[in-house]
Amino acid sequence: MKKENRNLLSVYGRIFKMAKPIWGWLGLSVIINVCLIFCNVISPKMLGSLIQNLYDFWSGIFTGESLFETVLNGIIPLAIVYILSSVFSYANMYLLNNAVTRYYTCNIRIKISEKLKKLPVKFFDITPVGEVLRRLMDDVSHMGTSIHLIADALFSIAIQMLVIIVVMFFENWLLAIVVLLITPVSILFSSKISSKCEKHFDGMFAESGKLNSLVEECYSNYATTKAYNYENETIRRHNEINERERDEEIKANFIAAIIRPCIAFSNALIYIVINLVGGWLILEGKASIGTVVTMILFAKQISAPLENVAEILGDVQRSASAAERVFSLLDSDEEIPDVESFSKDKIYGDVKFDSVDFSYDENKPLIKNLNLDIKHGQNVAIVGPTGAGKTTIVNLLMRFYDPQKGKITIDGKDISEISREEVRGLFGMVLQDTWLFNGTIADNIAYGNPNATREEIITACDEAYCDHFIKTLPNGYDTVIGDDTTNISGGQKQLLTIARALLANHKLLILDEATSNVDTRTEILIQKAMDKLMAGKTCFIIAHRLSTIVDSDLILVINNGEIVETGKHQELLDKKGFYYEIYNSQYAV
């Protein structure tokens, strides 16, 4: 068996293993299919007998008492069989649609959602949002289609063909052999050609994920796109990716489309040969008209599903490709499971880095032998050029990443022995890029403390100097805002995030430069609010403008992942080292 066939079998084996919760429904579908196949098998025999009676009547050899009664007794059961066939077909489709849509695909999306919660931050750093959404929505839908294909189409085709072949041998073994000799030709055509589709469907899905990511990126940064007149470049990139996706889809669909004409040609050969051989048998008196008509109808029931095999096998390859993408996500390495936790109420805020090494890429070392000893209540500023490792220290503190060597402790407790949820619950964050979700101002402030009362929310806002402007809004604290809100300024948004951190009242704080790109008056308010926020807490400040950290208890100067200087502002200036150079580069004038 070829590699791609083994791979296809393993993929579909896993698809059906994941369908275990709906196996009962699939079993019921099998029973309904068997009933449907029974109707399809006996209807040609009944129709053949009816035609034979009509032929006998016209030939003058009819032996029945009344032609009308004979025809009526043949038409009524035949009509009942056709009606039952339609009912069984509808019931089976309704059953599968409900079982697959309401349970199978829903459960897979739940599994993916649960998996996403367990994946490390690194996964989201390297995987576009559009790619994740593609797998969650479109690829899972294709997996649901695969259940339909196997449980309904391919299963019914296989069983129906097997039963019909057996019945055909009872009708006329010679005509049955004719059908069996020609039928494998269409199967061989379809299987050979369909195997060529998979690589093109893989390429199509890959380009589709890139296209989704580009569209999501453009609309989430709509204002920036317009401000830089980037529409034409965006359109060019969109057209480029769309063109590649179109090419892959054309190739895949073209190859899949070839299958149907090949099958139709082989099926036409079956009809021609049956009519020729059947006519000869009738002339020789070795077969009746009714038998030949019955065999033609049986051949039609074999060939008609085979003509759909083109589309079915194309969908099989498409679904397998989609399933592999879903499985690759579900099989992604998870974060190391959390261990014990301790109550954050007992935390004082002593933080220590002990010989920490870390790199995002093992071939490119970043943090090397980092040692820090920070006492609770200290205000620690982290400065250095872009790419020096400032944000990486924050990522390590928050356990977005774990160090490859050494350890980080809080109050002497190794944070690798504390659950990530608990570690992140110790930190409040105020970042340069504010983030507000679509909701009321009160809900945004209470984001870090959902149980806060309205009085506590107002108190936090008053301490953050944003209570006044909130009250000037149309609905006050019940005004609905979002990250893209334009009726409040960037400085006001920053004050809201400070109020959020004040309300959460965490023991440790991570602060990005929060006063850039605001007017002087708002900067003063933000600085006052941050002074209240930092009081009595261990603070890590990622500094961009050195004028904001001149009063810090400790300044860490980082370059290439190593602490090259430590001390207070004036001490570092007196050394005239790397910090002195950075400071002069900003304020030399």
C-alpha positions in Angstrom: 0.0 0.0 0.0 1.4 3.4 -0.9 2.4 6.0 1.6 -0.5 8.4 0.8 -3.0 5.6 1.0 -1.7 4.5 4.4 -1.8 8.1 5.5 -5.4 8.5 4.3 -6.4 5.4 6.2 -4.8 6.6 9.4 -6.4 10.0 9.1 -9.8 8.5 8.6 -9.2 6.0 11.3 -8.6 8.9 13.7 -11.6 10.8 12.3 -13.9 7.9 13.2 -12.2 7.4 16.5 -13.1 11.0 17.4 -16.7 10.2 16.3 -17.1 7.7 19.2 -19.9 9.8 20.9 -22.1 9.4 17.8 -21.3 5.8 17.0 -24.9 4.9 18.0 -26.3 7.4 15.6 -24.0 6.2 12.9 -25.2 2.6 13.6 -28.8 3.7 13.2 -27.7 5.3 9.9 -26.3 2.0 8.8 -29.6 0.3 9.5 -31.5 2.9 7.5 -29.0 2.5 4.7 -29.6 -1.2 4.6 -33.3 -0.6 4.3 -32.6 1.9 1.5 -30.4 -0.6 -0.2 -33.1 -3.3 0.0 -35.6 -0.9 -1.7 -33.0 -0.2 -4.4 -32.3 -3.8 -5.0 -35.9 -5.1 -5.2 -37.3 -2.2 -7.3 -35.4 -3.2 -10.6 -36.6 -6.8 -10.1 -40.2 -5.6 -9.6 -40.0 -3.3 -12.6 -38.4 -6.0 -14.8 -41.3 -8.4 -13.9 -43.8 -5.7 -14.8 -42.2 -5.1 -18.2 -42.0 -8.8 -18.9 -45.8 -9.1 -18.2 -46.5 -6.3 -20.7 -44.2 -7.9 -23.3 -45.9 -11.2 -22.8 -49.3 -9.5 -23.3 -48.2 -7.8 -26.5 -46.6 -11.0 -27.7 -49.8 -13.0 -27.1 -48.3 -15.3 -24.6 -49.7 -13.7 -21.4 -51.0 -16.3 -19.0 -52.5 -14.1 -16.3 -56.3 -13.7 -15.8 -56.4 -9.9 -16.2 -53.6 -7.6 -17.5 -55.1 -4.6 -15.6 -55.0 -6.4 -12.2 -51.5 -7.8 -13.0 -50.2 -4.3 -13.8 -52.0 -2.7 -10.9 -50.6 -5.4 -8.5 -47.1 -4.6 -9.9 -47.4 -0.8 -9.8 -48.8 -0.4 -6.3 -45.9 -2.3 -4.5 -43.4 -0.6 -6.8 -44.7 2.8 -5.8 -44.6 1.9 -2.2 -41.0 0.8 -2.5 -40.1 4.1 -4.2 -41.9 6.1 -1.5 -40.1 4.1 1.2 -36.8 4.7 -0.5 -37.4 8.4 -0.5 -38.4 8.3 3.2 -35.4 6.3 4.2 -33.1 8.6 2.2 -34.6 11.7 3.9 -34.4 10.1 7.4 -30.8 9.1 6.9 -29.8 12.6 5.8 -31.7 14.3 8.6 -30.1 11.9 11.2 -26.6 12.4 9.9 -26.9 16.2 9.7 -28.1 16.4 13.3 -25.6 13.9 14.7 -22.6 15.4 12.8 -23.5 19.1 13.1 -24.8 19.1 16.7 -22.4 16.7 18.2 -19.4 15.7 16.2 -18.2 19.1 14.8 -19.3 20.8 18.0 -17.2 18.4 20.2 -14.2 18.9 17.9 -14.5 22.7 18.2 -14.7 22.3 22.0 -11.6 20.1 22.0 -9.8 22.8 20.0 -10.9 25.5 22.3 -9.7 23.5 25.3 -6.4 22.8 23.5 -5.8 26.4 22.7 -6.0 27.2 26.5 -3.2 24.7 27.1 -0.8 25.8 24.3 2.2 27.9 25.2 2.4 31.6 24.2 5.0 30.6 21.6 2.3 28.9 19.5 0.4 32.1 19.2 3.6 34.1 18.5 4.3 32.0 15.4 0.7 31.1 14.3 -1.5 33.8 12.6 -4.9 34.3 14.1 -6.5 33.7 10.7 -4.8 30.3 10.5 -6.3 29.3 13.9 -9.8 30.5 12.9 -9.5 28.6 9.6 -8.8 25.3 11.5 -11.5 25.9 14.0 -14.2 26.7 11.5 -13.6 25.6 7.9 -11.4 22.6 8.6 -13.7 21.2 11.3 -16.7 21.5 8.9 -14.7 19.5 6.3 -14.2 16.8 8.9 -18.0 16.7 9.5 -18.4 16.3 5.7 -16.0 13.3 5.9 -18.4 11.5 8.2 -21.2 12.0 5.7 -19.0 10.7 3.0 -18.0 7.5 4.7 -21.1 6.7 6.8 -23.5 7.5 4.0 -22.2 7.7 0.5 -19.2 5.3 0.4 -20.8 2.8 2.8 -24.1 2.7 0.9 -22.3 2.5 -2.4 -20.1 -0.4 -1.3 -23.0 -2.4 0.3 -25.4 -1.7 -2.5 -22.9 -2.8 -5.2 -22.1 -6.0 -3.3 -25.8 -6.9 -2.9 -26.6 -6.0 -6.5 -23.7 -8.1 -7.8 -25.0 -11.1 -5.9 -28.5 -10.7 -7.2 -27.3 -10.2 -10.7 -25.6 -13.6 -10.7 -28.9 -15.1 -9.7 -30.6 -13.3 -12.6 -28.0 -14.0 -15.3 -24.5 -15.0 -14.6 -23.1 -14.1 -18.0 -24.4 -10.5 -17.9 -23.2 -10.2 -14.3 -19.7 -11.2 -15.4 -19.8 -8.6 -18.2 -20.6 -5.9 -15.6 -17.9 -7.1 -13.2 -15.2 -7.1 -15.9 -15.9 -3.5 -16.9 -16.7 -1.9 -13.6 -13.2 -2.1 -12.1 -12.0 0.2 -14.9 -13.9 3.1 -13.5 -12.8 2.4 -10.0 -9.1 2.2 -11.1 -9.5 5.5 -13.0 -11.0 7.3 -10.0 -8.6 6.0 -7.4 -5.5 6.8 -9.5 -6.6 10.3 -10.3 -8.0 11.3 -6.9 -4.6 10.5 -5.2 -3.1 13.4 -7.2 -5.5 16.0 -5.6 -4.2 15.9 -2.0 -1.1 18.1 -2.5 -3.1 20.8 -4.3 -5.8 20.8 -1.6 -3.0 21.1 1.0 -1.6 24.1 -0.9 -5.1 25.6 -1.2 -5.7 25.4 2.5 -2.3 26.9 3.4 -2.9 29.9 1.1 -6.4 30.3 2.4 -5.1 30.5 6.0 -2.6 33.2 4.9 -5.5 35.1 3.2 -7.6 35.0 6.3 -4.7 36.3 8.4 -4.1 39.2 5.9 -7.8 40.2 6.0 -7.9 40.0 9.8 -4.8 42.1 10.0 -6.0 44.7 7.6 -9.4 45.2 9.3 -8.0 45.2 12.8 -5.5 47.9 11.8 -7.9 49.8 9.5 -7.0 53.3 10.7 -3.3 52.7 10.2 -3.9 51.3 6.7 -5.8 54.4 5.7 -3.4 56.8 7.4 -0.4 55.4 5.4 -2.4 55.1 2.2 -1.6 51.4 2.3 -4.7 50.2 0.5 -3.0 49.5 -2.8 -0.2 47.5 -1.2 -2.8 45.6 0.8 -4.8 44.9 -2.4 -1.6 43.8 -4.1 -0.7 41.3 -1.3 -4.3 40.1 -1.2 -4.3 39.5 -5.0 -1.0 37.7 -4.8 -2.1 35.3 -2.1 -5.5 34.9 -3.7 -3.9 34.1 -7.0 -1.8 31.4 -5.5 -4.9 29.9 -3.7 -6.8 30.1 -7.0 -4.1 28.3 -8.9 -4.0 25.5 -6.3 -7.8 25.2 -6.2 -8.0 25.1 -10.0 -5.4 22.3 -10.2 -7.2 20.3 -7.4 -10.6 20.8 -8.9 -9.4 20.1 -12.5 -7.9 16.8 -11.5 -11.0 15.9 -9.5 -13.2 16.8 -12.4 -11.4 14.4 -14.7 -12.6 11.5 -12.7 -16.3 11.9 -13.6 -15.9 11.8 -17.4 -13.6 8.7 -17.1 -16.3 7.0 -15.0 -19.1 8.0 -17.3 -17.1 6.6 -20.3 -16.6 3.2 -18.6 -20.3 3.2 -17.5 -21.3 3.8 -21.1 -19.3 0.8 -22.1 -21.2 -1.3 -19.6 -24.6 -0.2 -21.1 -23.4 -0.9 -24.6 -22.1 -4.3 -23.8 -25.1 -5.3 -21.8 -27.5 -4.3 -24.6 -25.4 -6.2 -27.2 -24.9 -9.3 -25.1 -28.5 -9.1 -23.8 -29.9 -8.8 -27.3 -28.0 -11.8 -28.4 -29.2 -13.8 -25.4 -32.8 -12.8 -26.1 -32.4 -13.9 -29.8 -30.9 -17.2 -28.7 -33.7 -17.7 -26.2 -31.3 -17.8 -23.2 -32.7 -14.7 -21.5 -36.0 -12.9 -21.3 -36.8 -9.3 -22.0 -37.6 -8.8 -18.3 -34.2 -10.2 -17.3 -32.3 -8.0 -19.6 -34.2 -4.9 -18.4 -33.6 -5.9 -14.8 -29.8 -6.3 -15.5 -29.7 -2.9 -17.2 -31.4 -1.3 -14.2 -29.0 -3.1 -11.9 -26.1 -1.8 -14.0 -27.5 1.7 -13.7 -27.7 1.4 -9.9 -24.0 0.3 -9.9 -22.8 3.0 -12.4 -24.8 6.0 -11.0 -23.0 6.0 -7.6 -19.7 5.4 -9.4 -20.3 8.6 -11.3 -20.5 10.4 -8.0 -17.3 8.8 -6.8 -15.4 11.7 -8.6 -16.9 14.2 -6.3 -16.8 11.9 -3.3 -13.1 11.0 -3.6 -12.2 14.7 -4.2 -14.0 15.5 -1.0 -12.3 12.6 0.8 -8.9 14.1 -0.1 -10.1 17.6 0.9 -11.4 16.4 4.2 -8.3 14.4 4.9 -6.1 17.4 4.3 -8.4 19.5 6.6 -8.3 16.8 9.3 -4.5 16.7 9.2 -4.4 20.4 9.9 -6.8 20.0 12.8 -4.8 17.0 14.2 -1.6 19.0 13.9 -3.1 21.6 16.2 -4.5 19.1 18.6 -1.1 17.3 18.7 0.9 20.5 19.3 3.1 20.4 22.4 1.3 21.8 25.4 2.7 23.8 28.3 4.2 21.7 31.0 1.2 20.9 33.3 0.8 23.2 36.3 1.7 21.9 39.8 0.9 23.2 43.2 -0.2 26.7 44.0 0.0 29.0 47.0 -2.3 31.9 48.0 -1.3 35.2 46.6 -2.4 36.9 49.9 0.8 35.6 51.5 3.0 37.2 48.9 5.4 40.0 49.8 7.0 40.6 46.5 10.7 39.5 46.8 11.8 38.4 43.3 15.0 36.7 42.4 16.6 35.5 39.1 19.1 32.8 39.7 21.5 32.1 36.8 18.7 32.3 34.3 19.4 31.4 30.6 16.7 31.7 28.0 16.3 32.0 24.2 13.4 31.8 21.8 15.6 30.0 19.3 18.1 27.5 20.7 20.6 28.6 18.0 20.4 32.3 19.1 21.1 32.8 22.8 19.4 35.8 24.3 19.3 35.9 28.2 22.6 34.5 29.6 23.3 33.9 33.2 20.9 36.6 34.5 21.1 37.2 38.3 18.8 39.6 40.1 17.7 40.0 43.7 14.8 42.4 44.1 13.2 43.1 47.4 9.5 43.8 47.9 8.5 47.4 47.4 11.4 48.2 45.1 10.9 50.2 41.9 13.1 48.5 39.3 13.5 50.0 35.9 14.7 47.9 32.9 16.4 49.9 30.1 18.3 48.9 27.0 18.2 49.1 23.2 15.5 47.3 21.2 16.0 43.5 21.2 18.2 43.6 24.3 15.8 41.4 26.2 13.6 43.8 28.2 10.3 42.3 27.2 11.7 38.8 27.5 12.3 39.4 31.3 8.6 40.3 31.6 7.6 37.1 29.6 9.7 35.0 32.0 8.2 36.7 35.1 4.7 36.0 33.8 5.5 32.4 32.8 4.6 33.1 29.2 7.9 31.2 28.7 10.0 29.2 31.1 13.8 29.5 31.4 16.0 26.8 29.9 18.4 27.1 32.8 18.3 28.5 36.3 15.2 29.6 38.1 13.0 32.5 39.1 11.6 32.7 42.6 9.0 34.9 44.3 9.4 35.0 48.0 11.8 32.1 47.7 9.3 29.9 45.8 10.3 28.7 42.4 7.6 29.9 40.0 8.0 26.8 37.9 6.4 25.0 40.9 3.4 27.4 41.0 0.5 27.3 38.5 0.7 29.8 35.7 -2.7 31.1 36.7 -1.4 31.9 40.2 1.8 33.5 38.9 -0.1 35.7 36.5 -2.6 36.5 39.3 0.3 38.1 41.3 1.0 40.8 38.6 -0.8 43.9 37.5 0.0 45.3 34.1 -0.2 48.7 32.5 1.2 48.7 29.0 2.0 51.4 26.5 -0.6 49.8 24.1 -3.8 50.1 25.9 -6.5 47.4 25.5 -10.1 47.9 26.3 -12.7 45.3 25.3 -16.2 46.0 23.9 -18.2 46.7 27.0 -19.1 49.4 29.6 -16.4 51.5 31.3 -17.4 49.8 34.6 -16.9 46.3 33.1 -13.5 47.3 31.7 -12.3 48.7 35.1 -13.5 45.5 36.8 -11.7 43.3 34.3 -9.1 42.3 36.9 -11.6 42.1 39.8 -15.1 41.0 38.5 -16.6 40.9 42.0 -15.8 44.6 42.6 -18.7 46.8 43.7 -19.7 50.0 41.9 -18.3 52.0 44.8 -14.9 50.3 44.6 -14.8 50.9 40.8 -15.6 54.6 41.3 -12.9 54.9 44.1 -10.3 53.3 41.8 -11.2 55.7 39.0 -11.0 58.7 41.4 -7.5 57.6 42.5 -6.5 57.3 38.8 -7.9 60.8 38.0 -10.4 59.5 35.4 -13.6 59.8 37.4 -14.2 63.4 36.2 -14.1 62.7 32.5 -16.1 59.4 32.9 -18.9 61.5 34.4 -18.9 63.8 31.4 -19.7 60.9 29.1 -23.4 60.4 28.0 -24.0 57.3 30.2 -21.1 57.7 32.7 -19.8 54.4 33.9 -22.3 52.6 31.7 -20.9 54.1 28.5 -20.0 51.3 26.1 -16.5 51.5 24.8 -14.0 49.3 23.0 -10.4 49.2 21.9 -11.3 51.1 18.7 -13.3 53.8 20.6 -12.8 57.3 19.2 -14.8 59.3 21.7 -12.1 59.1 24.4 -8.4 60.0 23.9 -5.3 57.7 24.2 -4.4 59.4 27.6 -7.9 58.7 28.9 -7.7 55.1 27.9 -4.4 54.9 29.7 -5.9 56.3 32.9 -8.7 53.6 32.6 -6.1 50.8 32.5 -4.3 52.3 35.6 -7.7 52.4 37.4 -8.1 48.7 36.4 -4.7 47.9 37.9 -5.5 49.9 41.1 -8.8 48.0 41.5 -7.1 44.6 41.0 -4.5 45.6 43.7 -1.8 43.0 42.8 1.4 42.6 44.8 3.7 43.0 41.8 3.4 45.4 38.8 4.7 45.4 35.3 4.7 48.8 33.7 5.5 49.7 30.1 6.1 53.3 29.3 2.6 54.8 29.8 3.1 58.5 29.2 4.3 58.6 25.6 2.3 60.5 23.0 0.1 62.4 25.4 -0.2 66.1 26.3 1.7 67.5 29.2 -1.3 67.8 31.5 -2.5 64.2 30.9 1.1 63.0 31.3 1.2 64.6 34.8 -2.1 63.0 35.7 -0.9 59.6 34.4 2.3 59.9 36.4 0.4 60.8 39.6 -1.9 57.9 39.1 1.0 55.6 38.5 2.7 56.8 41.7 -0.4 55.8 43.7 -0.5 52.5 41.8 3.2 51.7 42.6 3.1 52.6 46.3 4.2 49.6 48.4 4.4 47.3 45.4 7.3 45.6 43.7 7.4 47.3 40.3 9.2 46.3 37.0 9.2 49.3 34.6 10.2 48.8 31.0 11.6 52.3 30.3 11.8 53.9 26.9 12.2 57.5 28.0 14.8 57.7 30.7 13.4 60.9 32.2 10.6 58.8 33.7 12.8 56.5 35.8 15.3 58.9 37.4 13.7 58.2 40.8 13.8 54.4 40.5 15.3 52.4 43.3 17.3 50.3 40.9 18.0 50.6 37.2 19.0 47.5 35.2 20.8 48.2 32.0 20.5 45.3 29.6 22.4 44.7 26.4 22.3 41.5 24.4 20.5 39.6 27.2 23.0 40.5 29.9 22.9 43.1 32.7 25.8 45.3 31.9 25.2 47.9 34.6 23.1 48.3 37.7 22.5 51.3 40.0 20.5 54.4 40.5 20.2 57.1 37.9 23.0 59.5 39.1 25.3 56.6 39.9 25.0 55.3 36.4 25.6 58.7 34.8 28.7 59.2 36.9 30.1 55.9 35.6 29.8 57.2 32.1 29.2 53.7 30.7 26.5 52.2 28.5 23.6 54.0 30.4 25.4 57.3 30.0 25.6 56.7 26.3 21.8 55.9 26.1 20.9 58.9 28.2 23.0 61.3 26.1 21.6 59.9 22.9 18.2 61.0 24.1 19.1 64.3 25.8 22.4 65.4 24.3 20.7 68.6 23.0 
